[in-house]
């Protein structure tokens, strides 16, 4: 913001959004509001993104078959890149607005923005839960795992235990969702909770191997190689080491998985030993 007061800066942009017919200008100004630090800027943006007339001006000249227009995309991307608790009311408002969701693909941007806010609120969890039945089950799983807050992982666990989804899909989602964040304590603990539910050998093994093993055949274009264990916190390494014997004691694990667990725990032990000589 410039030397003028925040309220003046916001008002100037409101006036442009009210009067301009230039999609490029509308996009630039709306993006400024979406990226601004002052929460009132997000409040000011809210009614415009729920206004069919404004959305029509913003989309003027765009391909009507496009899933998301180039002029709206920067506005929503700014919310994702600057995710914070302040964006949640705006995203929740849009998630229940018929005008904004007249293009249903816009919801994916809202879900990504909400997933960037930690911890995830109960209201945000409800949006994710509702979106699961709208074709977002797979993308939601990855976003919830990345969030790692208790509410997000609670829904993730429920999704993985949902027998209405085929087992192959859930196994793939465990691999693709957990591998990139396997060095975080909440993920390690969540795997323990899933195993305790005893949902079946295939699902349990997929969850366990997602943190103790990695096979390139799991990737299918989704997860990058897992983060190195030396980037994990000391507490994460301790949690990893504590979980392994518990799993081996209570579960009949394949020999290949036991071997992978032994290799991983050896690495974690060596890292801890060097951190605490």
C-alpha positions as CSV (number, residue, x, y, z in Angstrom):
1,X,0.0,0.0,0.0
2,X,1.1,3.6,-0.6
3,X,1.3,6.6,1.7
4,X,-2.5,6.9,1.7
5,X,-4.4,5.2,4.5
6,X,-5.4,1.6,4.0
7,X,-9.1,2.5,3.9
8,X,-8.5,5.0,1.1
9,X,-6.4,2.5,-0.8
10,X,-9.2,-0.1,-0.6
11,X,-11.9,2.4,-1.5
12,X,-10.0,3.4,-4.6
13,X,-9.9,-0.2,-5.8
14,X,-13.6,-0.7,-4.9
15,X,-14.4,2.2,-7.2
16,X,-12.4,0.7,-10.1
17,X,-14.1,-2.7,-9.6
18,X,-17.5,-0.9,-9.7
19,X,-16.9,1.1,-12.8
20,X,-14.3,-0.5,-15.1
21,X,-15.3,-2.6,-18.1
22,X,-11.7,-3.6,-18.8
23,X,-11.1,-7.3,-17.8
24,X,-7.3,-6.8,-17.5
25,X,-7.8,-3.8,-15.1
26,X,-10.4,-5.6,-13.1
27,X,-8.2,-8.7,-12.7
28,X,-5.2,-6.6,-11.6
29,X,-7.2,-4.6,-9.0
30,X,-9.0,-7.7,-7.7
31,X,-5.7,-9.5,-7.4
32,X,-4.2,-6.6,-5.4
33,X,-7.1,-6.8,-3.0
34,X,-6.7,-10.6,-2.7
35,X,-3.0,-10.2,-2.0
36,X,-3.3,-7.3,0.4
37,X,-2.4,-7.7,4.1
38,X,-5.4,-5.7,5.4
39,X,-8.3,-8.0,6.1
40,X,-10.7,-5.3,5.0
41,X,-9.4,-5.7,1.5
42,X,-10.7,-9.3,1.4
43,X,-14.0,-8.1,2.8
44,X,-14.2,-5.6,0.0
45,X,-13.5,-8.3,-2.6
46,X,-16.1,-10.7,-1.4
47,X,-19.3,-9.1,-2.9
48,X,-17.6,-8.7,-6.3
49,X,-16.7,-12.4,-6.6
50,X,-20.3,-13.3,-5.7
51,X,-21.8,-10.8,-8.2
52,X,-22.8,-12.3,-11.6
53,X,-22.5,-8.9,-13.3
54,X,-19.0,-8.4,-12.1
55,X,-17.9,-11.9,-13.0
56,X,-19.4,-11.3,-16.5
57,X,-17.3,-8.1,-16.9
58,X,-14.2,-9.9,-15.7
59,X,-14.8,-12.7,-18.2
60,X,-15.6,-10.4,-21.1
61,X,-14.0,-11.7,-24.3
62,X,-12.9,-15.0,-22.7
63,X,-13.6,-18.4,-24.1
64,X,-16.9,-19.4,-22.6
65,X,-15.9,-23.1,-22.6
66,X,-12.8,-22.4,-20.4
67,X,-12.8,-24.1,-17.0
68,X,-11.4,-21.0,-15.3
69,X,-10.7,-17.7,-17.1
70,X,-7.3,-16.2,-17.3
71,X,-8.6,-13.0,-15.6
72,X,-10.1,-14.7,-12.5
73,X,-7.2,-17.1,-12.1
74,X,-4.7,-14.6,-10.7
75,X,-7.2,-13.4,-8.1
76,X,-7.7,-16.9,-6.8
77,X,-4.0,-17.7,-7.1
78,X,-3.2,-14.8,-4.8
79,X,-5.4,-16.3,-2.1
80,X,-3.6,-19.6,-2.5
81,X,-0.1,-18.1,-2.4
82,X,-1.0,-15.9,0.6
83,X,-3.1,-18.4,2.5
84,X,-3.8,-17.3,6.1
85,X,-6.7,-17.4,8.5
86,X,-7.9,-14.1,7.1
87,X,-8.9,-15.7,3.7
88,X,-11.1,-18.4,5.3
89,X,-14.3,-16.3,5.6
90,X,-14.0,-15.2,2.0
91,X,-13.4,-18.7,0.7
92,X,-16.2,-20.1,2.8
93,X,-18.5,-17.4,1.4
94,X,-17.6,-18.3,-2.1
95,X,-17.8,-22.1,-1.5
96,X,-21.6,-21.6,-0.9
97,X,-22.3,-19.1,-3.6
98,X,-24.2,-20.1,-6.6
99,X,-22.9,-17.3,-8.8
100,X,-19.3,-18.0,-8.1
101,X,-19.8,-21.8,-8.5
102,X,-21.6,-21.4,-11.8
103,X,-18.3,-22.7,-13.0
104,X,-17.9,-25.6,-10.7
105,X,-14.2,-25.9,-11.4
106,X,-13.6,-22.7,-9.5
107,X,-14.1,-24.7,-6.3
108,X,-10.7,-26.4,-6.8
109,X,-9.0,-23.1,-6.2
110,X,-11.0,-22.5,-3.0
111,X,-10.1,-26.0,-1.7
112,X,-6.4,-25.4,-2.4
113,X,-6.6,-22.0,-0.6
114,X,-8.4,-23.4,2.4
115,X,-5.9,-26.3,2.6
116,X,-3.1,-23.8,2.9
117,X,-4.5,-22.5,6.2
118,X,-3.2,-24.3,9.3
119,X,-4.9,-25.4,11.4
120,X,-7.9,-26.2,9.3
121,X,-11.2,-25.0,10.7
122,X,-14.3,-27.2,11.2
123,X,-16.1,-25.1,8.6
124,X,-13.3,-25.7,6.1
125,X,-13.4,-29.4,6.9
126,X,-17.1,-29.4,6.1
127,X,-16.4,-27.8,2.7
128,X,-13.9,-30.6,1.9
129,X,-16.3,-33.3,3.1
130,X,-19.0,-32.0,0.9
131,X,-16.7,-31.7,-2.1
132,X,-15.6,-35.3,-1.8
133,X,-18.9,-36.4,-3.5
134,X,-18.4,-33.8,-6.2
135,X,-15.4,-35.3,-7.8
136,X,-12.7,-33.9,-5.5
137,X,-12.0,-37.0,-3.4
138,X,-8.5,-37.6,-4.8
139,X,-7.3,-34.0,-4.9
140,X,-8.8,-33.5,-1.4
141,X,-6.8,-36.4,0.0
142,X,-3.5,-34.8,-1.0
143,X,-4.5,-31.4,0.2
144,X,-5.7,-32.7,3.6
145,X,-2.5,-34.7,4.1
146,X,-0.4,-31.6,3.2
147,X,-2.3,-29.5,5.7
148,X,-1.5,-32.1,8.5
149,X,-3.6,-30.4,11.2
150,X,-5.8,-32.6,13.4
151,X,-9.1,-31.8,11.7
152,X,-7.7,-32.2,8.2
153,X,-6.1,-35.6,9.0
154,X,-9.2,-36.7,10.8
155,X,-11.2,-36.3,7.6
156,X,-8.3,-37.9,5.6
157,X,-8.4,-40.9,7.9
158,X,-12.2,-41.2,7.5
159,X,-11.8,-41.0,3.7
160,X,-9.2,-43.8,3.7
161,X,-11.5,-46.0,5.8
162,X,-14.5,-45.4,3.5
163,X,-15.3,-48.8,1.9
164,X,-17.5,-47.0,-0.6
165,X,-14.3,-46.0,-2.4
166,X,-12.5,-48.9,-4.1
167,X,-9.4,-50.2,-2.4
168,X,-7.1,-49.5,-5.4
169,X,-7.9,-45.8,-5.3
170,X,-7.3,-45.5,-1.6
171,X,-4.0,-47.4,-1.8
172,X,-2.8,-45.1,-4.5
173,X,-4.0,-42.0,-2.5
174,X,-2.1,-43.2,0.6
175,X,1.1,-43.4,-1.5
176,X,0.6,-40.2,-3.3
177,X,-0.6,-38.2,-0.3
178,X,1.7,-39.4,2.5
179,X,5.0,-39.9,0.7
180,X,5.7,-36.2,0.2
181,X,5.0,-35.4,3.9
182,X,6.0,-38.6,5.5
183,X,8.6,-36.9,7.7
184,X,6.0,-35.0,9.7
185,X,4.9,-36.1,13.2
186,X,1.2,-35.9,12.5
187,X,1.5,-38.1,9.4
188,X,3.5,-40.7,11.3
189,X,0.9,-40.7,14.1
190,X,-2.0,-40.9,11.7
191,X,-0.5,-44.0,10.1
192,X,-0.5,-45.6,13.6
193,X,-4.1,-44.7,14.1
194,X,-5.1,-46.1,10.7
195,X,-3.3,-49.3,11.4
196,X,-5.1,-49.6,14.8
197,X,-8.4,-49.5,12.9
198,X,-7.4,-52.7,11.1
199,X,-9.1,-51.8,7.8
200,X,-7.5,-54.7,6.0
201,X,-4.0,-55.8,5.1
202,X,-3.8,-54.0,1.7
203,X,-4.7,-50.6,3.2
204,X,-2.6,-51.0,6.3
205,X,0.5,-52.1,4.4
206,X,0.0,-49.1,2.0
207,X,-0.1,-46.7,4.8
208,X,2.9,-48.2,6.6
209,X,5.1,-48.5,3.5
210,X,4.3,-44.9,2.6
211,X,6.4,-43.7,5.5
212,X,8.9,-46.5,5.8
213,X,9.5,-47.4,2.1
214,X,9.3,-45.8,-1.4
215,X,8.9,-47.4,-4.8
216,X,9.1,-45.4,-8.0
217,X,6.1,-47.5,-9.3
218,X,3.9,-45.7,-6.8
219,X,4.4,-42.3,-8.4
220,X,2.1,-42.5,-11.4
221,X,2.9,-38.9,-12.0
222,X,1.9,-37.7,-8.5
223,X,4.4,-37.7,-5.6
224,X,8.0,-36.6,-5.9
225,X,10.5,-38.7,-4.2
226,X,10.1,-38.5,-0.4
227,X,11.8,-35.9,1.7
228,X,15.2,-37.1,3.1
229,X,14.9,-38.3,6.7
230,X,17.8,-36.0,7.6
231,X,15.4,-33.1,7.0
232,X,13.0,-34.5,9.6
233,X,12.8,-33.0,13.1
234,X,14.3,-34.9,16.0
235,X,10.8,-35.5,17.3
236,X,9.6,-36.9,14.0
237,X,12.5,-39.3,13.9
238,X,11.7,-40.4,17.5
239,X,8.1,-41.0,16.5
240,X,9.2,-43.0,13.5
241,X,11.3,-45.2,15.7
242,X,8.7,-45.6,18.3
243,X,6.0,-46.7,15.8
244,X,8.0,-49.4,14.1
245,X,8.2,-52.0,16.9
246,X,4.5,-51.3,17.8
247,X,3.5,-52.1,14.2
248,X,5.6,-55.2,14.1
249,X,4.3,-56.5,17.4
250,X,0.6,-56.2,16.5
251,X,0.6,-56.8,12.7
252,X,1.7,-59.6,10.5
253,X,3.7,-57.6,7.9
254,X,5.2,-58.9,4.7
255,X,8.9,-59.7,4.9
256,X,9.7,-57.1,2.2
257,X,8.0,-54.4,4.3
258,X,9.7,-55.5,7.5
259,X,13.0,-55.2,5.7
260,X,12.2,-51.7,4.4
261,X,11.2,-50.7,7.9
262,X,14.5,-52.0,9.3
263,X,16.5,-50.0,6.8
264,X,14.5,-46.8,7.5
265,X,14.8,-47.2,11.2
266,X,18.5,-47.8,10.9
267,X,18.9,-44.5,9.0
268,X,16.7,-42.7,11.6
269,X,18.7,-44.1,14.5
270,X,22.0,-43.1,12.9
271,X,20.7,-39.5,12.3
272,X,19.5,-39.3,15.9
273,X,22.8,-40.6,17.2
274,X,24.7,-37.9,15.4
275,X,22.4,-35.2,16.6
276,X,22.7,-36.4,20.2
277,X,26.2,-37.8,20.6
